[in-house]
Each structure stands twice: as C-alpha cells, then as structure tokens.
C-alpha cells in the first residue's frame, strides 16, 4: 500500500511540474499585461497537436520542444498585435472577451480539422523502477523539461536586461515607458512567452495522456487553480502551486473516483480565495 | 536652445487643458513653470514626454521634431522626468529601479555598466545607504529622490521635474534644492513645475506662468512675481491684493 502512495506522489510531482509550467504562462501574462488569458487552454491543446504532428513526421516530441516554444512565441506575438494591442488599456473585461474569442476561434477551427476524436502520441521511453515503484519515462522527462524551462525563464527574468524590462513593465507600465522601455514590444514578448509555455506544457502532457482539441480546457482550469494557490503573478509560486495540485490530484484519486477531481480542485480554489486570496506564497495584493 | 514648444494645444473633450502655449528652454537653464491647480502644467509635461499627443503645435528637442513620438523614444533621446505622484517599481530594490533608468535611457547601457551608474547616481542624490531596500519601503521624500535618481541615471540632456519639492519638510526642501542645483552644474537642463514659491523663485533663471491652459506671463522670477496678471491668477482681484499689500 505504501508503494502505491509513493508512486502516486512521485507521479503527482512530475505532472505537477508540467501543470506548473502552463500556469507560469498564465501567471506571466496576468502579471505583466493584466490580461486574463482565456485562450490558454486552446493554446495548450494547440501545443498537443503540434507535438503530435512533429511526432508523426518522425521528430521526437522532447527534441521538438524548442520548435514548439519558438512557434508559441511567434503565435503569441501575432495574436497580441491582432487581438490585444488595441485594447490593452481598456478595462480587463475587453481583453478577457478578446482572449475568449481567440479560444473559440482556435477550438472551432481545431474541431473542424481534427474533430474531437482522441489522439495520442505513441512514444515509448521505457520506465524507471525502484523496488515495486515504476514511474513512466514520459512523466520523468516531462517533469525534467518543465524544471529546465522554469530555470531558463528565471534566468531570463532576473539576469537579463530584457527580463528587467519585463519586470519593470509588470510593476508600472507608464513609468517603464517613460524610462525608455518599449512597452509595446515587452507586452507582445510577454504574451508570446506565456503562449509558448502553454503550448510546451501541452506538448509534454500529450506525451503522457491522450487528448482532443477540447482537452486544453481542463488544464486551463488547473492553471487558474494553481495561480490562485501560488499567488498570481509569481512564477515560482505557480510552480509550487502546480506541485501541490499535482500531488493532491494523484493522491486523492487513490480513494475517490477520478470524476470528482475537478470538484476537489474547485473546492481548493474557493477555499484559498476565502482564506488567503493572495495565494499561499503570495505577498500583499 | 534645447527645447522649443510651439503653439501646443491639448484638449480633453470640451476642456482645453493647454491652449496655444509656446516657450523655449535654453541649454543649462532652470526654467520654472508655475500656475494655480488645473492650469495645465502636468498636461504640458505629458505632451512633452509623449504621453499625450497634442491636437496642435510642435515640440522640438535638440533640433528634432519629437511631437507624437512614443514616450520610450523620447526618453531615449534624452528627456527624463519625475512625477508629481511618485511611480517607483515597488517590487524592485532601489538600486534596480535606478538601473532600469540607466539600462533603457539615452546611453542604453548593459546591466553591469548600469549598476555602476546606479551606484554613482544614488550617491549623488544621497540614497546610497538604501540601495538594497525594496522601493516600496521608502518614505515619500526618499521616493522623490529615487524618482530623481532614476531620471538622472538615464543621462538626460533635459529633465522634467514635476513637483519634486511637494510634501517635503523645510529641511528636506533645502536638501533637494541643493541637489537640483548640482544637477544643473553637471550640465543638465531643467524644466520644473513647482508650487513652492520661495523655492522656485530662488532657483529658477526664468519662470513661465500658466493659467487655464494659457501662458499669462514669462520672465525673470522677480518680474513675474510682481505681474498683476499673475497675482490675479493666484489671488483673484489684483486691486484688492495691492490694497492688502499696501496696508
């Protein structure tokens, strides 16, 4: 019985890291742009399909991560200029509706092209066994890739000049612009990175679970719960939130039906909002 | 002449916030802008620094027409500013705040050089001991110094100071006035808005007076102070003022 628990916890940690990656994207977009990105799930699903087609063309999805990330940045920047740039100073409802319409657009098109039949990436990278515990290799790699990307993001945000500009814009856009920062470029880049993180997380999830174009929604909701857990706008908080959610999700399904997982997640969401709205790791709001 | 403002008009709906204002700023000069509340002083700053596009008129900086350029480009050309309501980047340290100014200012420095500049500037404004504190933790006079440091770190040719003396006690005002004088000595031109009369009269080479968006007077501080139009703008009826001052 103990083995089952350890197995679940390890799976939870690895999956949690991937969920955390998607949530960091959401958190970054909110933190820098004050945009609630309702198209996050759609881009997660798009990342899943990108990984699927790269794999179908013979490219290992893990080696494809840089390509998917780059594609995400380009798509994100394009979407920023098409759908967000002109309303970035409008009240949050406008950008929220705009990202929602992007989501509808992607999912509508995706449903038309790929229907809603489940797809799966049939990749085998073996597994790791310690005693009675066996962890799938795909989960291990997904977890490691997520950690690497999070570290890279941290180096970018805290050790580079452009990263400094991103943080300055997140704190005060007007002051940043007056200090000589091209805030339009920073906003576009931030949205690009946020989308790239979503798509990469999607690609990693696609190597573990089967998916449809509608699957993104589930992970988008997880991202929101994670962001609230970790405190919106804090990347490390999002990662920790992801770990917590991943572990909870894997451990409770030992005892209760999987169908109740969203219910539990939303109970956590409501509880955190009631008790500590700034998030478990969040500072002052 | 480093800055030339020509017939600037800025409207907000039916309200004419700045009405056909023209003036010039000479190199290494301190030009004060005064006027009652709502006279359009800050709006004028916002037009110069690119936050607002004027409906009419031109802003020429260093021989170049900068009207309608985005604020970040104007900042990189060498116009820095401070704000009446301070805008520090609260979750960065004091030094990091100043580094942002240096990184993206006129010299567009890399992080290492920016750090050196930041340290120098913080010593200059007397905030060096607080360098590693989060900017949000500073008190108001310190935040004003931080704004000044951030502006200076961008190595501007012209600095726009929006009420840097407001909210300071007399000792702090004196210290700040000294800092402003030192800035001018270092070769930076200063355009400043100020409500604190004795300070701005003492420090400025020339003064312009705005009222209801219009320039009503321009000249040496002592001339402006005795101009009946200026007295009327501030106190209402000039004859009454004369009576009161005679008594």
Interface residues (C-beta under 8 A of the other chain):
Chain A: X159 X160 X161 X164 X165 X167 X168 X171 X172 X174 X175 X176 X177 X178 X179 X180 X181 X182 X183 X184
Chain B: X49 X51 X70 X71 X72 X75 X76 X80 X81 X83 X87 X88 X89 X90 X91 X92 X96 X99 X100 X101 X103 X104 X105 X106 X108 X110 X111 X114 X150 X154
